[in-house]
Amino acid sequence: MRTITTSSQVGAILSAQRRQLKLSQADVAARIGLSQNRLSVLESNPATLTTKQLLALLNVLGLEMTLAPRADRSPKSEW
């Protein structure tokens, strides 16, 4: 399980999983109703992802998201 604490980590994980599955950006984008260019932008700038897009990408890439309290319970403001 990976712990994500910044939005930039999301794009790297999505891109790595896509490549591991040997899927092109065009393949994944078509499956979720986006252009290849838009998916490229989302992978490089994941702060612009909508919740709907994120969940669609997770589904296509065989990933799931789990939310849990931080061990130290201190809020972070790296957005």
HTML snippet that shows the backbone in 3Dmol.js (N, CA, C, O; Angstrom):
<script src="https://3Dmol.org/build/3Dmol-min.js"></script>
<div id="view" style="width:600px;height:400px;position:relative"></div>
<script>
const pdb = `
ATOM      1  N   MET A   1       0.846  -1.167   0.000  1.00  0.00           N
ATOM      2  CA  MET A   1       0.000   0.000   0.000  1.00  0.00           C
ATOM      3  C   MET A   1       0.898   1.240   0.000  1.00  0.00           C
ATOM      4  O   MET A   1       1.912   1.284   0.697  1.00  0.00           O
ATOM      5  N   ARG A   2       0.517   2.228  -0.779  1.00  0.00           N
ATOM      6  CA  ARG A   2       1.275   3.473  -0.859  1.00  0.00           C
ATOM      7  C   ARG A   2       0.567   4.559  -0.066  1.00  0.00           C
ATOM      8  O   ARG A   2      -0.661   4.647  -0.075  1.00  0.00           O
ATOM      9  N   THR A   3       1.335   5.370   0.609  1.00  0.00           N
ATOM     10  CA  THR A   3       0.789   6.516   1.304  1.00  0.00           C
ATOM     11  C   THR A   3       1.019   7.745   0.443  1.00  0.00           C
ATOM     12  O   THR A   3       2.143   8.029   0.031  1.00  0.00           O
ATOM     13  N   ILE A   4      -0.041   8.458   0.181  1.00  0.00           N
ATOM     14  CA  ILE A   4       0.038   9.662  -0.649  1.00  0.00           C
ATOM     15  C   ILE A   4      -0.188  10.869   0.250  1.00  0.00           C
ATOM     16  O   ILE A   4      -1.191  10.960   0.957  1.00  0.00           O
ATOM     17  N   THR A   5       0.763  11.790   0.206  1.00  0.00           N
ATOM     18  CA  THR A   5       0.627  12.997   1.017  1.00  0.00           C
ATOM     19  C   THR A   5       0.617  14.275   0.186  1.00  0.00           C
ATOM     20  O   THR A   5       0.342  15.353   0.713  1.00  0.00           O
ATOM     21  N   THR A   6       0.912  14.165  -1.108  1.00  0.00           N
ATOM     22  CA  THR A   6       0.868  15.336  -1.985  1.00  0.00           C
ATOM     23  C   THR A   6       0.174  14.968  -3.292  1.00  0.00           C
ATOM     24  O   THR A   6       0.148  13.802  -3.684  1.00  0.00           O
ATOM     25  N   SER A   7      -0.382  15.962  -3.956  1.00  0.00           N
ATOM     26  CA  SER A   7      -1.077  15.698  -5.214  1.00  0.00           C
ATOM     27  C   SER A   7      -0.112  15.237  -6.303  1.00  0.00           C
ATOM     28  O   SER A   7      -0.513  14.486  -7.193  1.00  0.00           O
ATOM     29  N   SER A   8       1.129  15.662  -6.257  1.00  0.00           N
ATOM     30  CA  SER A   8       2.080  15.259  -7.301  1.00  0.00           C
ATOM     31  C   SER A   8       2.345  13.762  -7.296  1.00  0.00           C
ATOM     32  O   SER A   8       2.684  13.188  -8.332  1.00  0.00           O
ATOM     33  N   GLN A   9       2.195  13.129  -6.150  1.00  0.00           N
ATOM     34  CA  GLN A   9       2.399  11.681  -6.072  1.00  0.00           C
ATOM     35  C   GLN A   9       1.315  10.923  -6.829  1.00  0.00           C
ATOM     36  O   GLN A   9       1.566   9.835  -7.347  1.00  0.00           O
ATOM     37  N   VAL A  10       0.130  11.482  -6.896  1.00  0.00           N
ATOM     38  CA  VAL A  10      -0.992  10.815  -7.567  1.00  0.00           C
ATOM     39  C   VAL A  10      -0.675  10.575  -9.036  1.00  0.00           C
ATOM     40  O   VAL A  10      -0.847   9.463  -9.535  1.00  0.00           O
ATOM     41  N   GLY A  11      -0.214  11.607  -9.729  1.00  0.00           N
ATOM     42  CA  GLY A  11       0.104  11.477 -11.150  1.00  0.00           C
ATOM     43  C   GLY A  11       1.178  10.446 -11.409  1.00  0.00           C
ATOM     44  O   GLY A  11       1.086   9.678 -12.367  1.00  0.00           O
ATOM     45  N   ALA A  12       2.200  10.421 -10.565  1.00  0.00           N
ATOM     46  CA  ALA A  12       3.289   9.460 -10.733  1.00  0.00           C
ATOM     47  C   ALA A  12       2.790   8.030 -10.553  1.00  0.00           C
ATOM     48  O   ALA A  12       3.186   7.132 -11.296  1.00  0.00           O
ATOM     49  N   ILE A  13       1.929   7.824  -9.579  1.00  0.00           N
ATOM     50  CA  ILE A  13       1.393   6.475  -9.336  1.00  0.00           C
ATOM     51  C   ILE A  13       0.485   6.038 -10.480  1.00  0.00           C
ATOM     52  O   ILE A  13       0.568   4.899 -10.939  1.00  0.00           O
ATOM     53  N   LEU A  14      -0.381   6.936 -10.941  1.00  0.00           N
ATOM     54  CA  LEU A  14      -1.278   6.594 -12.051  1.00  0.00           C
ATOM     55  C   LEU A  14      -0.488   6.285 -13.315  1.00  0.00           C
ATOM     56  O   LEU A  14      -0.776   5.312 -14.012  1.00  0.00           O
ATOM     57  N   SER A  15       0.499   7.106 -13.606  1.00  0.00           N
ATOM     58  CA  SER A  15       1.320   6.904 -14.797  1.00  0.00           C
ATOM     59  C   SER A  15       2.106   5.593 -14.710  1.00  0.00           C
ATOM     60  O   SER A  15       2.175   4.845 -15.685  1.00  0.00           O
ATOM     61  N   ALA A  16       2.691   5.318 -13.561  1.00  0.00           N
ATOM     62  CA  ALA A  16       3.466   4.086 -13.384  1.00  0.00           C
ATOM     63  C   ALA A  16       2.580   2.853 -13.536  1.00  0.00           C
ATOM     64  O   ALA A  16       2.983   1.870 -14.159  1.00  0.00           O
ATOM     65  N   GLN A  17       1.384   2.902 -12.973  1.00  0.00           N
ATOM     66  CA  GLN A  17       0.469   1.761 -13.079  1.00  0.00           C
ATOM     67  C   GLN A  17       0.033   1.560 -14.524  1.00  0.00           C
ATOM     68  O   GLN A  17      -0.050   0.428 -15.000  1.00  0.00           O
ATOM     69  N   ARG A  18      -0.247   2.659 -15.221  1.00  0.00           N
ATOM     70  CA  ARG A  18      -0.637   2.568 -16.629  1.00  0.00           C
ATOM     71  C   ARG A  18       0.463   1.895 -17.445  1.00  0.00           C
ATOM     72  O   ARG A  18       0.198   1.005 -18.254  1.00  0.00           O
ATOM     73  N   ARG A  19       1.689   2.329 -17.222  1.00  0.00           N
ATOM     74  CA  ARG A  19       2.820   1.739 -17.952  1.00  0.00           C
ATOM     75  C   ARG A  19       3.031   0.274 -17.572  1.00  0.00           C
ATOM     76  O   ARG A  19       3.346  -0.551 -18.430  1.00  0.00           O
ATOM     77  N   GLN A  20       2.859  -0.050 -16.295  1.00  0.00           N
ATOM     78  CA  GLN A  20       3.002  -1.442 -15.861  1.00  0.00           C
ATOM     79  C   GLN A  20       1.983  -2.342 -16.554  1.00  0.00           C
ATOM     80  O   GLN A  20       2.276  -3.494 -16.875  1.00  0.00           O
ATOM     81  N   LEU A  21       0.798  -1.814 -16.779  1.00  0.00           N
ATOM     82  CA  LEU A  21      -0.252  -2.572 -17.477  1.00  0.00           C
ATOM     83  C   LEU A  21      -0.076  -2.545 -18.993  1.00  0.00           C
ATOM     84  O   LEU A  21      -0.856  -3.149 -19.729  1.00  0.00           O
ATOM     85  N   LYS A  22       0.973  -1.827 -19.457  1.00  0.00           N
ATOM     86  CA  LYS A  22       1.269  -1.697 -20.879  1.00  0.00           C
ATOM     87  C   LYS A  22       0.119  -1.053 -21.649  1.00  0.00           C
ATOM     88  O   LYS A  22      -0.220  -1.467 -22.758  1.00  0.00           O
ATOM     89  N   LEU A  23      -0.469  -0.035 -21.033  1.00  0.00           N
ATOM     90  CA  LEU A  23      -1.540   0.719 -21.667  1.00  0.00           C
ATOM     91  C   LEU A  23      -1.008   2.087 -22.075  1.00  0.00           C
ATOM     92  O   LEU A  23      -0.253   2.714 -21.332  1.00  0.00           O
ATOM     93  N   SER A  24      -1.399   2.536 -23.237  1.00  0.00           N
ATOM     94  CA  SER A  24      -1.001   3.872 -23.680  1.00  0.00           C
ATOM     95  C   SER A  24      -1.934   4.903 -23.051  1.00  0.00           C
ATOM     96  O   SER A  24      -3.008   4.568 -22.552  1.00  0.00           O
ATOM     97  N   GLN A  25      -1.510   6.144 -23.085  1.00  0.00           N
ATOM     98  CA  GLN A  25      -2.393   7.208 -22.619  1.00  0.00           C
ATOM     99  C   GLN A  25      -3.664   7.236 -23.458  1.00  0.00           C
ATOM    100  O   GLN A  25      -4.755   7.451 -22.930  1.00  0.00           O
ATOM    101  N   ALA A  26      -3.528   7.021 -24.752  1.00  0.00           N
ATOM    102  CA  ALA A  26      -4.693   7.024 -25.645  1.00  0.00           C
ATOM    103  C   ALA A  26      -5.682   5.926 -25.262  1.00  0.00           C
ATOM    104  O   ALA A  26      -6.892   6.155 -25.270  1.00  0.00           O
ATOM    105  N   ASP A  27      -5.179   4.730 -24.925  1.00  0.00           N
ATOM    106  CA  ASP A  27      -6.052   3.619 -24.524  1.00  0.00           C
ATOM    107  C   ASP A  27      -6.851   3.982 -23.277  1.00  0.00           C
ATOM    108  O   ASP A  27      -8.073   3.833 -23.241  1.00  0.00           O
ATOM    109  N   VAL A  28      -6.147   4.457 -22.265  1.00  0.00           N
ATOM    110  CA  VAL A  28      -6.803   4.775 -20.999  1.00  0.00           C
ATOM    111  C   VAL A  28      -7.760   5.948 -21.180  1.00  0.00           C
ATOM    112  O   VAL A  28      -8.886   5.918 -20.683  1.00  0.00           O
ATOM    113  N   ALA A  29      -7.317   6.968 -21.881  1.00  0.00           N
ATOM    114  CA  ALA A  29      -8.157   8.143 -22.100  1.00  0.00           C
ATOM    115  C   ALA A  29      -9.464   7.767 -22.794  1.00  0.00           C
ATOM    116  O   ALA A  29     -10.532   8.240 -22.408  1.00  0.00           O
ATOM    117  N   ALA A  30      -9.381   6.924 -23.808  1.00  0.00           N
ATOM    118  CA  ALA A  30     -10.587   6.507 -24.535  1.00  0.00           C
ATOM    119  C   ALA A  30     -11.554   5.769 -23.619  1.00  0.00           C
ATOM    120  O   ALA A  30     -12.769   5.922 -23.746  1.00  0.00           O
ATOM    121  N   ARG A  31     -11.030   4.977 -22.705  1.00  0.00           N
ATOM    122  CA  ARG A  31     -11.890   4.201 -21.800  1.00  0.00           C
ATOM    123  C   ARG A  31     -12.654   5.078 -20.818  1.00  0.00           C
ATOM    124  O   ARG A  31     -13.716   4.687 -20.332  1.00  0.00           O
ATOM    125  N   ILE A  32     -12.119   6.268 -20.521  1.00  0.00           N
ATOM    126  CA  ILE A  32     -12.805   7.128 -19.560  1.00  0.00           C
ATOM    127  C   ILE A  32     -13.366   8.398 -20.193  1.00  0.00           C
ATOM    128  O   ILE A  32     -13.814   9.305 -19.492  1.00  0.00           O
ATOM    129  N   GLY A  33     -13.339   8.454 -21.522  1.00  0.00           N
ATOM    130  CA  GLY A  33     -13.965   9.560 -22.229  1.00  0.00           C
ATOM    131  C   GLY A  33     -13.177  10.859 -22.238  1.00  0.00           C
ATOM    132  O   GLY A  33     -13.758  11.944 -22.243  1.00  0.00           O
ATOM    133  N   LEU A  34     -11.856  10.749 -22.241  1.00  0.00           N
ATOM    134  CA  LEU A  34     -10.989  11.926 -22.319  1.00  0.00           C
ATOM    135  C   LEU A  34     -10.117  11.840 -23.558  1.00  0.00           C
ATOM    136  O   LEU A  34     -10.001  10.781 -24.175  1.00  0.00           O
ATOM    137  N   SER A  35      -9.510  12.953 -23.916  1.00  0.00           N
ATOM    138  CA  SER A  35      -8.520  12.929 -24.989  1.00  0.00           C
ATOM    139  C   SER A  35      -7.181  12.487 -24.403  1.00  0.00           C
ATOM    140  O   SER A  35      -6.956  12.588 -23.197  1.00  0.00           O
ATOM    141  N   GLN A  36      -6.304  12.000 -25.264  1.00  0.00           N
ATOM    142  CA  GLN A  36      -4.963  11.613 -24.815  1.00  0.00           C
ATOM    143  C   GLN A  36      -4.236  12.813 -24.231  1.00  0.00           C
ATOM    144  O   GLN A  36      -3.521  12.691 -23.236  1.00  0.00           O
ATOM    145  N   ASN A  37      -4.420  13.973 -24.850  1.00  0.00           N
ATOM    146  CA  ASN A  37      -3.769  15.187 -24.364  1.00  0.00           C
ATOM    147  C   ASN A  37      -4.222  15.531 -22.942  1.00  0.00           C
ATOM    148  O   ASN A  37      -3.407  15.904 -22.098  1.00  0.00           O
ATOM    149  N   ARG A  38      -5.511  15.404 -22.686  1.00  0.00           N
ATOM    150  CA  ARG A  38      -6.035  15.711 -21.342  1.00  0.00           C
ATOM    151  C   ARG A  38      -5.478  14.741 -20.311  1.00  0.00           C
ATOM    152  O   ARG A  38      -5.136  15.149 -19.201  1.00  0.00           O
ATOM    153  N   LEU A  39      -5.381  13.461 -20.663  1.00  0.00           N
ATOM    154  CA  LEU A  39      -4.816  12.490 -19.726  1.00  0.00           C
ATOM    155  C   LEU A  39      -3.352  12.815 -19.451  1.00  0.00           C
ATOM    156  O   LEU A  39      -2.895  12.685 -18.315  1.00  0.00           O
ATOM    157  N   SER A  40      -2.627  13.226 -20.452  1.00  0.00           N
ATOM    158  CA  SER A  40      -1.238  13.630 -20.270  1.00  0.00           C
ATOM    159  C   SER A  40      -1.138  14.777 -19.264  1.00  0.00           C
ATOM    160  O   SER A  40      -0.278  14.770 -18.383  1.00  0.00           O
ATOM    161  N   VAL A  41      -2.019  15.749 -19.406  1.00  0.00           N
ATOM    162  CA  VAL A  41      -2.042  16.880 -18.467  1.00  0.00           C
ATOM    163  C   VAL A  41      -2.365  16.400 -17.058  1.00  0.00           C
ATOM    164  O   VAL A  41      -1.743  16.848 -16.095  1.00  0.00           O
ATOM    165  N   LEU A  42      -3.320  15.502 -16.927  1.00  0.00           N
ATOM    166  CA  LEU A  42      -3.704  15.000 -15.608  1.00  0.00           C
ATOM    167  C   LEU A  42      -2.574  14.224 -14.939  1.00  0.00           C
ATOM    168  O   LEU A  42      -2.384  14.316 -13.726  1.00  0.00           O
ATOM    169  N   GLU A  43      -1.828  13.461 -15.729  1.00  0.00           N
ATOM    170  CA  GLU A  43      -0.708  12.720 -15.151  1.00  0.00           C
ATOM    171  C   GLU A  43       0.409  13.652 -14.694  1.00  0.00           C
ATOM    172  O   GLU A  43       1.068  13.391 -13.687  1.00  0.00           O
ATOM    173  N   SER A  44       0.619  14.737 -15.434  1.00  0.00           N
ATOM    174  CA  SER A  44       1.704  15.652 -15.075  1.00  0.00           C
ATOM    175  C   SER A  44       1.259  16.728 -14.088  1.00  0.00           C
ATOM    176  O   SER A  44       2.093  17.311 -13.395  1.00  0.00           O
ATOM    177  N   ASN A  45      -0.030  16.995 -14.018  1.00  0.00           N
ATOM    178  CA  ASN A  45      -0.565  17.998 -13.097  1.00  0.00           C
ATOM    179  C   ASN A  45      -1.835  17.444 -12.447  1.00  0.00           C
ATOM    180  O   ASN A  45      -2.931  17.914 -12.751  1.00  0.00           O
ATOM    181  N   PRO A  46      -1.707  16.461 -11.565  1.00  0.00           N
ATOM    182  CA  PRO A  46      -2.876  15.784 -11.010  1.00  0.00           C
ATOM    183  C   PRO A  46      -3.739  16.648 -10.099  1.00  0.00           C
ATOM    184  O   PRO A  46      -4.831  16.232  -9.711  1.00  0.00           O
ATOM    185  N   ALA A  47      -3.275  17.828  -9.756  1.00  0.00           N
ATOM    186  CA  ALA A  47      -4.098  18.712  -8.931  1.00  0.00           C
ATOM    187  C   ALA A  47      -5.365  19.129  -9.674  1.00  0.00           C
ATOM    188  O   ALA A  47      -6.326  19.583  -9.052  1.00  0.00           O
ATOM    189  N   THR A  48      -5.373  18.981 -10.994  1.00  0.00           N
ATOM    190  CA  THR A  48      -6.542  19.361 -11.791  1.00  0.00           C
ATOM    191  C   THR A  48      -7.536  18.210 -11.975  1.00  0.00           C
ATOM    192  O   THR A  48      -8.569  18.388 -12.621  1.00  0.00           O
ATOM    193  N   LEU A  49      -7.239  17.043 -11.422  1.00  0.00           N
ATOM    194  CA  LEU A  49      -8.153  15.895 -11.507  1.00  0.00           C
ATOM    195  C   LEU A  49      -9.439  16.165 -10.743  1.00  0.00           C
ATOM    196  O   LEU A  49      -9.416  16.672  -9.622  1.00  0.00           O
ATOM    197  N   THR A  50     -10.551  15.821 -11.360  1.00  0.00           N
ATOM    198  CA  THR A  50     -11.805  15.833 -10.603  1.00  0.00           C
ATOM    199  C   THR A  50     -11.928  14.496  -9.882  1.00  0.00           C
ATOM    200  O   THR A  50     -11.246  13.531 -10.224  1.00  0.00           O
ATOM    201  N   THR A  51     -12.779  14.450  -8.908  1.00  0.00           N
ATOM    202  CA  THR A  51     -13.011  13.193  -8.196  1.00  0.00           C
ATOM    203  C   THR A  51     -13.526  12.132  -9.162  1.00  0.00           C
ATOM    204  O   THR A  51     -13.121  10.972  -9.097  1.00  0.00           O
ATOM    205  N   LYS A  52     -14.414  12.536 -10.050  1.00  0.00           N
ATOM    206  CA  LYS A  52     -14.974  11.601 -11.032  1.00  0.00           C
ATOM    207  C   LYS A  52     -13.868  11.032 -11.926  1.00  0.00           C
ATOM    208  O   LYS A  52     -13.837   9.828 -12.183  1.00  0.00           O
ATOM    209  N   GLN A  53     -12.964  11.890 -12.399  1.00  0.00           N
ATOM    210  CA  GLN A  53     -11.862  11.436 -13.244  1.00  0.00           C
ATOM    211  C   GLN A  53     -10.921  10.514 -12.464  1.00  0.00           C
ATOM    212  O   GLN A  53     -10.479   9.489 -12.985  1.00  0.00           O
ATOM    213  N   LEU A  54     -10.619  10.878 -11.226  1.00  0.00           N
ATOM    214  CA  LEU A  54      -9.736  10.053 -10.409  1.00  0.00           C
ATOM    215  C   LEU A  54     -10.321   8.666 -10.210  1.00  0.00           C
ATOM    216  O   LEU A  54      -9.624   7.666 -10.383  1.00  0.00           O
ATOM    217  N   LEU A  55     -11.585   8.600  -9.849  1.00  0.00           N
ATOM    218  CA  LEU A  55     -12.212   7.294  -9.626  1.00  0.00           C
ATOM    219  C   LEU A  55     -12.279   6.470 -10.909  1.00  0.00           C
ATOM    220  O   LEU A  55     -12.106   5.252 -10.868  1.00  0.00           O
ATOM    221  N   ALA A  56     -12.528   7.115 -12.042  1.00  0.00           N
ATOM    222  CA  ALA A  56     -12.550   6.406 -13.324  1.00  0.00           C
ATOM    223  C   ALA A  56     -11.166   5.852 -13.642  1.00  0.00           C
ATOM    224  O   ALA A  56     -11.036   4.707 -14.073  1.00  0.00           O
ATOM    225  N   LEU A  57     -10.137   6.660 -13.431  1.00  0.00           N
ATOM    226  CA  LEU A  57      -8.763   6.193 -13.678  1.00  0.00           C
ATOM    227  C   LEU A  57      -8.397   5.040 -12.765  1.00  0.00           C
ATOM    228  O   LEU A  57      -7.809   4.056 -13.214  1.00  0.00           O
ATOM    229  N   LEU A  58      -8.737   5.148 -11.493  1.00  0.00           N
ATOM    230  CA  LEU A  58      -8.446   4.055 -10.563  1.00  0.00           C
ATOM    231  C   LEU A  58      -9.105   2.765 -11.026  1.00  0.00           C
ATOM    232  O   LEU A  58      -8.496   1.697 -10.970  1.00  0.00           O
ATOM    233  N   ASN A  59     -10.342   2.861 -11.481  1.00  0.00           N
ATOM    234  CA  ASN A  59     -11.073   1.687 -11.953  1.00  0.00           C
ATOM    235  C   ASN A  59     -10.387   1.055 -13.166  1.00  0.00           C
ATOM    236  O   ASN A  59     -10.159  -0.154 -13.194  1.00  0.00           O
ATOM    237  N   VAL A  60     -10.062   1.866 -14.153  1.00  0.00           N
ATOM    238  CA  VAL A  60      -9.427   1.356 -15.376  1.00  0.00           C
ATOM    239  C   VAL A  60      -8.057   0.743 -15.072  1.00  0.00           C
ATOM    240  O   VAL A  60      -7.655  -0.238 -15.696  1.00  0.00           O
ATOM    241  N   LEU A  61      -7.352   1.329 -14.113  1.00  0.00           N
ATOM    242  CA  LEU A  61      -5.995   0.869 -13.804  1.00  0.00           C
ATOM    243  C   LEU A  61      -5.953  -0.213 -12.730  1.00  0.00           C
ATOM    244  O   LEU A  61      -4.873  -0.652 -12.333  1.00  0.00           O
ATOM    245  N   GLY A  62      -7.122  -0.646 -12.258  1.00  0.00           N
ATOM    246  CA  GLY A  62      -7.166  -1.711 -11.264  1.00  0.00           C
ATOM    247  C   GLY A  62      -6.643  -1.285  -9.903  1.00  0.00           C
ATOM    248  O   GLY A  62      -6.072  -2.092  -9.169  1.00  0.00           O
ATOM    249  N   LEU A  63      -6.838  -0.025  -9.570  1.00  0.00           N
ATOM    250  CA  LEU A  63      -6.398   0.501  -8.281  1.00  0.00           C
ATOM    251  C   LEU A  63      -7.611   0.875  -7.445  1.00  0.00           C
ATOM    252  O   LEU A  63      -8.715   1.037  -7.965  1.00  0.00           O
ATOM    253  N   GLU A  64      -7.392   1.010  -6.150  1.00  0.00           N
ATOM    254  CA  GLU A  64      -8.449   1.510  -5.280  1.00  0.00           C
ATOM    255  C   GLU A  64      -7.845   2.505  -4.305  1.00  0.00           C
ATOM    256  O   GLU A  64      -6.639   2.502  -4.061  1.00  0.00           O
ATOM    257  N   MET A  65      -8.683   3.339  -3.761  1.00  0.00           N
ATOM    258  CA  MET A  65      -8.232   4.369  -2.837  1.00  0.00           C
ATOM    259  C   MET A  65      -8.828   4.085  -1.465  1.00  0.00           C
ATOM    260  O   MET A  65     -10.019   3.800  -1.339  1.00  0.00           O
ATOM    261  N   THR A  66      -7.988   4.166  -0.445  1.00  0.00           N
ATOM    262  CA  THR A  66      -8.430   4.008   0.926  1.00  0.00           C
ATOM    263  C   THR A  66      -8.035   5.259   1.696  1.00  0.00           C
ATOM    264  O   THR A  66      -6.888   5.699   1.629  1.00  0.00           O
ATOM    265  N   LEU A  67      -8.971   5.822   2.417  1.00  0.00           N
ATOM    266  CA  LEU A  67      -8.684   6.995   3.232  1.00  0.00           C
ATOM    267  C   LEU A  67      -8.612   6.567   4.687  1.00  0.00           C
ATOM    268  O   LEU A  67      -9.458   5.809   5.161  1.00  0.00           O
ATOM    269  N   ALA A  68      -7.601   7.052   5.392  1.00  0.00           N
ATOM    270  CA  ALA A  68      -7.414   6.689   6.793  1.00  0.00           C
ATOM    271  C   ALA A  68      -6.803   7.871   7.541  1.00  0.00           C
ATOM    272  O   ALA A  68      -6.116   8.703   6.948  1.00  0.00           O
ATOM    273  N   PRO A  69      -7.058   7.938   8.840  1.00  0.00           N
ATOM    274  CA  PRO A  69      -6.432   9.011   9.618  1.00  0.00           C
ATOM    275  C   PRO A  69      -4.907   8.857   9.607  1.00  0.00           C
ATOM    276  O   PRO A  69      -4.379   7.746   9.573  1.00  0.00           O
ATOM    277  N   ARG A  70      -4.228   9.983   9.635  1.00  0.00           N
ATOM    278  CA  ARG A  70      -2.769   9.967   9.734  1.00  0.00           C
ATOM    279  C   ARG A  70      -2.368   9.435  11.100  1.00  0.00           C
ATOM    280  O   ARG A  70      -3.070   9.633  12.091  1.00  0.00           O
ATOM    281  N   ALA A  71      -1.252   8.770  11.135  1.00  0.00           N
ATOM    282  CA  ALA A  71      -0.748   8.252  12.398  1.00  0.00           C
ATOM    283  C   ALA A  71      -0.459   9.386  13.378  1.00  0.00           C
ATOM    284  O   ALA A  71      -0.727   9.259  14.572  1.00  0.00           O
ATOM    285  N   ASP A  72       0.093  10.500  12.872  1.00  0.00           N
ATOM    286  CA  ASP A  72       0.419  11.615  13.768  1.00  0.00           C
ATOM    287  C   ASP A  72      -0.746  12.592  13.935  1.00  0.00           C
ATOM    288  O   ASP A  72      -0.690  13.502  14.763  1.00  0.00           O
ATOM    289  N   ARG A  73      -1.801  12.394  13.141  1.00  0.00           N
ATOM    290  CA  ARG A  73      -3.033  13.186  13.201  1.00  0.00           C
ATOM    291  C   ARG A  73      -2.836  14.681  12.994  1.00  0.00           C
ATOM    292  O   ARG A  73      -3.751  15.462  13.256  1.00  0.00           O
ATOM    293  N   SER A  74      -1.679  15.089  12.536  1.00  0.00           N
ATOM    294  CA  SER A  74      -1.477  16.506  12.295  1.00  0.00           C
ATOM    295  C   SER A  74      -1.818  16.832  10.845  1.00  0.00           C
ATOM    296  O   SER A  74      -1.357  16.151   9.929  1.00  0.00           O
ATOM    297  N   PRO A  75      -2.622  17.870  10.635  1.00  0.00           N
ATOM    298  CA  PRO A  75      -2.967  18.238   9.255  1.00  0.00           C
ATOM    299  C   PRO A  75      -1.769  18.775   8.499  1.00  0.00           C
ATOM    300  O   PRO A  75      -0.905  19.439   9.071  1.00  0.00           O
ATOM    301  N   LYS A  76      -1.726  18.484   7.220  1.00  0.00           N
ATOM    302  CA  LYS A  76      -0.660  18.976   6.347  1.00  0.00           C
ATOM    303  C   LYS A  76      -1.278  19.944   5.351  1.00  0.00           C
ATOM    304  O   LYS A  76      -2.437  19.787   4.967  1.00  0.00           O
ATOM    305  N   SER A  77      -0.520  20.933   4.935  1.00  0.00           N
ATOM    306  CA  SER A  77      -1.042  21.908   3.973  1.00  0.00           C
ATOM    307  C   SER A  77      -0.113  22.046   2.784  1.00  0.00           C
ATOM    308  O   SER A  77       0.415  23.127   2.524  1.00  0.00           O
ATOM    309  N   GLU A  78       0.090  20.946   2.053  1.00  0.00           N
ATOM    310  CA  GLU A  78       0.976  20.952   0.898  1.00  0.00           C
ATOM    311  C   GLU A  78       0.200  21.012  -0.409  1.00  0.00           C
ATOM    312  O   GLU A  78       0.753  20.644  -1.446  1.00  0.00           O
ATOM    313  N   TRP A  79      -1.010  21.441  -0.413  1.00  0.00           N
ATOM    314  CA  TRP A  79      -1.804  21.512  -1.623  1.00  0.00           C
ATOM    315  C   TRP A  79      -1.541  22.812  -2.265  1.00  0.00           C
ATOM    316  O   TRP A  79      -2.107  23.105  -3.319  1.00  0.00           O
TER     317      TRP A  79
END
`;
const viewer = $3Dmol.createViewer("view");
viewer.addModel(pdb, "pdb");
viewer.setStyle({}, {cartoon: {color: "spectrum"}});
viewer.zoomTo();
viewer.render();
</script>
